[in-house]
Amino acid sequence: MTISTPEELLKQITESINNKDLDSFVSLYEPEASLSTNQVKILTEQKN
């Protein structure tokens, strides 16, 4: 699925969270992206 607007992204994020689908949620990020909160990195997708 190609996401082209902020509204579409928010909808996809919401659906992923509501469905407890972490793989779908993480797939929305760029391959080298990381998710952080309170300046502490908590999630990074790494490719081997």
Buried (B, 14 or more C-beta within 10 A) or exposed (E): EEEEEEEEEEEBBEEBEEEEEEEBBBEEEEEEEEEEEEEEEEEEEEEE
